[in-house]
Amino acid sequence: MVIRQAEPADLAALAAIERAADRMFVPLGIVFPPGPTVVEGCDDPGRVIVAGRPPVGFALVGVIDGLTHLEQIAVRPEHGNRGIGIRLLDAVLAAAARAGSAAVTLTTFRDVPWNAPWYARRGFRVVRPDEWGPELTELVEHERVLGVDVGPRVVMRMDL
């Protein structure tokens, strides 16, 4: 499975991947509010790393408080448990290091096995609110307003 920078033509397929991945949360009682997916707000393929051609997974990144911020990793469930998410995360970490970012941050569900525990096994740590920068604080509040905060969430960070 090739991990590569997204191309403009890839962006249209990514919302379906995100929606399919989001359905994995339903049995846990986590149902995301209706509306556009996270990746639908992105029109810059330079912010997206994809797995496959056509894509079966993606990582969406941005910059928050001067650090690389992982906004989303999503993999089609039928392609899960094959190491695609790990390879996408590795690509994000490598790109962040090349860009000179001191760390990678993310927000995620505390108790979902493929969320905070998965990131913790890869070296991320939970970051207390007093360690958040102003943009990260604003993002967490924005997630609450959107209704994404439907289960206990944490902010995590990996120093590079």
Contacts in CASP RR format, 6 or more apart in sequence:
PFRMAT RR
TARGET T0000
AUTHOR 0000-0000-0000
METHOD contacts of the structure
MODEL  1
MVIRQAEPADLAALAAIERAADRMFVPLGIVFPPGPTVVEGCDDPGRVIV
AGRPPVGFALVGVIDGLTHLEQIAVRPEHGNRGIGIRLLDAVLAAAARAG
SAAVTLTTFRDVPWNAPWYARRGFRVVRPDEWGPELTELVEHERVLGVDV
GPRVVMRMDL
1 51 0 8 1.000
1 52 0 8 1.000
1 56 0 8 1.000
1 82 0 8 1.000
1 84 0 8 1.000
1 87 0 8 1.000
2 51 0 8 1.000
2 52 0 8 1.000
2 53 0 8 1.000
3 49 0 8 1.000
3 50 0 8 1.000
3 51 0 8 1.000
3 52 0 8 1.000
3 87 0 8 1.000
3 88 0 8 1.000
3 90 0 8 1.000
3 91 0 8 1.000
4 49 0 8 1.000
4 50 0 8 1.000
4 52 0 8 1.000
4 53 0 8 1.000
5 45 0 8 1.000
5 46 0 8 1.000
5 48 0 8 1.000
5 49 0 8 1.000
5 50 0 8 1.000
6 14 0 8 1.000
6 45 0 8 1.000
6 46 0 8 1.000
6 48 0 8 1.000
6 49 0 8 1.000
6 50 0 8 1.000
6 55 0 8 1.000
6 58 0 8 1.000
7 45 0 8 1.000
8 45 0 8 1.000
10 45 0 8 1.000
10 48 0 8 1.000
10 50 0 8 1.000
10 54 0 8 1.000
10 55 0 8 1.000
10 58 0 8 1.000
11 39 0 8 1.000
11 42 0 8 1.000
11 43 0 8 1.000
11 45 0 8 1.000
11 48 0 8 1.000
13 54 0 8 1.000
13 55 0 8 1.000
14 37 0 8 1.000
14 39 0 8 1.000
14 40 0 8 1.000
14 42 0 8 1.000
14 48 0 8 1.000
14 50 0 8 1.000
14 55 0 8 1.000
14 57 0 8 1.000
14 58 0 8 1.000
14 60 0 8 1.000
14 74 0 8 1.000
15 36 0 8 1.000
15 37 0 8 1.000
15 39 0 8 1.000
15 40 0 8 1.000
17 39 0 8 1.000
17 55 0 8 1.000
17 56 0 8 1.000
17 57 0 8 1.000
17 58 0 8 1.000
17 74 0 8 1.000
17 75 0 8 1.000
17 76 0 8 1.000
18 37 0 8 1.000
18 38 0 8 1.000
18 39 0 8 1.000
18 58 0 8 1.000
18 72 0 8 1.000
18 74 0 8 1.000
19 37 0 8 1.000
20 74 0 8 1.000
20 76 0 8 1.000
20 77 0 8 1.000
21 74 0 8 1.000
21 75 0 8 1.000
21 76 0 8 1.000
21 77 0 8 1.000
22 32 0 8 1.000
22 37 0 8 1.000
22 74 0 8 1.000
23 77 0 8 1.000
24 77 0 8 1.000
24 114 0 8 1.000
25 31 0 8 1.000
25 32 0 8 1.000
25 109 0 8 1.000
25 112 0 8 1.000
28 112 0 8 1.000
30 109 0 8 1.000
30 112 0 8 1.000
30 150 0 8 1.000
30 151 0 8 1.000
31 150 0 8 1.000
32 147 0 8 1.000
32 148 0 8 1.000
32 150 0 8 1.000
33 146 0 8 1.000
33 147 0 8 1.000
33 148 0 8 1.000
33 150 0 8 1.000
38 60 0 8 1.000
38 71 0 8 1.000
38 72 0 8 1.000
39 48 0 8 1.000
39 58 0 8 1.000
39 60 0 8 1.000
39 72 0 8 1.000
39 74 0 8 1.000
42 48 0 8 1.000
42 60 0 8 1.000
47 60 0 8 1.000
47 61 0 8 1.000
47 62 0 8 1.000
48 58 0 8 1.000
48 59 0 8 1.000
48 60 0 8 1.000
48 61 0 8 1.000
49 58 0 8 1.000
49 59 0 8 1.000
49 61 0 8 1.000
49 88 0 8 1.000
49 91 0 8 1.000
49 92 0 8 1.000
49 95 0 8 1.000
50 57 0 8 1.000
50 58 0 8 1.000
51 57 0 8 1.000
51 58 0 8 1.000
51 75 0 8 1.000
51 79 0 8 1.000
51 84 0 8 1.000
51 85 0 8 1.000
51 87 0 8 1.000
51 88 0 8 1.000
56 75 0 8 1.000
56 76 0 8 1.000
56 79 0 8 1.000
56 84 0 8 1.000
57 73 0 8 1.000
57 74 0 8 1.000
57 75 0 8 1.000
57 76 0 8 1.000
57 79 0 8 1.000
57 84 0 8 1.000
57 85 0 8 1.000
57 88 0 8 1.000
58 72 0 8 1.000
58 73 0 8 1.000
58 74 0 8 1.000
58 88 0 8 1.000
59 70 0 8 1.000
59 72 0 8 1.000
59 73 0 8 1.000
59 85 0 8 1.000
59 88 0 8 1.000
59 89 0 8 1.000
59 91 0 8 1.000
59 92 0 8 1.000
60 70 0 8 1.000
60 71 0 8 1.000
60 72 0 8 1.000
60 73 0 8 1.000
61 68 0 8 1.000
61 69 0 8 1.000
61 70 0 8 1.000
61 71 0 8 1.000
61 92 0 8 1.000
61 95 0 8 1.000
61 96 0 8 1.000
62 68 0 8 1.000
62 69 0 8 1.000
62 70 0 8 1.000
62 71 0 8 1.000
63 69 0 8 1.000
63 101 0 8 1.000
64 105 0 8 1.000
64 135 0 8 1.000
64 136 0 8 1.000
64 139 0 8 1.000
65 105 0 8 1.000
65 132 0 8 1.000
65 133 0 8 1.000
65 134 0 8 1.000
65 135 0 8 1.000
65 136 0 8 1.000
66 101 0 8 1.000
66 135 0 8 1.000
67 101 0 8 1.000
67 102 0 8 1.000
67 103 0 8 1.000
67 104 0 8 1.000
67 105 0 8 1.000
67 157 0 8 1.000
68 92 0 8 1.000
68 95 0 8 1.000
68 96 0 8 1.000
68 99 0 8 1.000
68 101 0 8 1.000
68 103 0 8 1.000
68 104 0 8 1.000
68 105 0 8 1.000
69 104 0 8 1.000
69 105 0 8 1.000
69 106 0 8 1.000
69 136 0 8 1.000
69 139 0 8 1.000
70 89 0 8 1.000
70 92 0 8 1.000
70 104 0 8 1.000
70 105 0 8 1.000
70 106 0 8 1.000
71 106 0 8 1.000
73 85 0 8 1.000
73 88 0 8 1.000
73 89 0 8 1.000
73 92 0 8 1.000
75 84 0 8 1.000
75 85 0 8 1.000
75 88 0 8 1.000
86 122 0 8 1.000
89 122 0 8 1.000
92 104 0 8 1.000
93 104 0 8 1.000
93 158 0 8 1.000
93 160 0 8 1.000
96 103 0 8 1.000
96 104 0 8 1.000
96 160 0 8 1.000
97 160 0 8 1.000
100 160 0 8 1.000
101 160 0 8 1.000
102 159 0 8 1.000
102 160 0 8 1.000
103 157 0 8 1.000
103 158 0 8 1.000
103 159 0 8 1.000
103 160 0 8 1.000
104 124 0 8 1.000
104 157 0 8 1.000
104 158 0 8 1.000
104 160 0 8 1.000
105 127 0 8 1.000
105 136 0 8 1.000
105 155 0 8 1.000
105 156 0 8 1.000
105 157 0 8 1.000
106 119 0 8 1.000
106 124 0 8 1.000
106 155 0 8 1.000
106 156 0 8 1.000
106 157 0 8 1.000
107 139 0 8 1.000
107 140 0 8 1.000
107 143 0 8 1.000
107 153 0 8 1.000
107 154 0 8 1.000
107 155 0 8 1.000
107 156 0 8 1.000
108 115 0 8 1.000
108 116 0 8 1.000
108 119 0 8 1.000
108 153 0 8 1.000
108 154 0 8 1.000
108 156 0 8 1.000
109 115 0 8 1.000
109 116 0 8 1.000
109 151 0 8 1.000
109 152 0 8 1.000
109 153 0 8 1.000
109 154 0 8 1.000
110 116 0 8 1.000
110 126 0 8 1.000
110 151 0 8 1.000
110 152 0 8 1.000
110 153 0 8 1.000
110 154 0 8 1.000
111 151 0 8 1.000
111 152 0 8 1.000
116 124 0 8 1.000
116 126 0 8 1.000
116 154 0 8 1.000
116 156 0 8 1.000
119 156 0 8 1.000
119 158 0 8 1.000
120 126 0 8 1.000
120 156 0 8 1.000
122 158 0 8 1.000
123 158 0 8 1.000
124 156 0 8 1.000
124 157 0 8 1.000
124 158 0 8 1.000
125 156 0 8 1.000
125 157 0 8 1.000
125 158 0 8 1.000
126 154 0 8 1.000
126 155 0 8 1.000
126 156 0 8 1.000
127 154 0 8 1.000
127 155 0 8 1.000
127 156 0 8 1.000
127 157 0 8 1.000
129 137 0 8 1.000
129 155 0 8 1.000
131 157 0 8 1.000
132 140 0 8 1.000
132 155 0 8 1.000
136 155 0 8 1.000
140 149 0 8 1.000
140 153 0 8 1.000
140 155 0 8 1.000
143 149 0 8 1.000
143 153 0 8 1.000
END
